[in-house]
Amino acid sequence: MVRTLLRVVLVIVIVAAVAAFFFGYRMANRDEPEAASTVGTAGRAVDVGTAREAGADVAEKVAVGANKAQRFASNAALMAKIKSKIALDDTMDASSINVDTSEGVVTLNGHVESVSQRERALQLARETDGVTSVVDRLTIR
């Protein structure tokens, strides 16, 4: 009972941390005014067109990185949801089942004790919001 409670608390903390990271990222620097003039580090003026192009390049790279981080966090959250469901199910041994996710596709690897445990694990994964398909690689001992 305590072990299960600790697992649930751990999952909640992980999901909250990921949410806080993305919330902070989205809300950062929204109220800061733009600079009136652009000055280089040596005190001389910088070509505004060149600075804008460089800024656009940086912004594009940041956006790509943010999208990758968001997909990673989404996959991690989905994996945590499914792993938590399996851990909370008293009929299953969650430590023998590995859950991998990639953009809604869930792969279950590992060992179960019976056909009913296999079906239950697949059902729990399929019922989770955000899952588009489940790949079954579970073996019965």
Order of alpha helices (4+ residues) and beta strands (2+ residues): alpha-alpha-beta-beta-alpha-beta
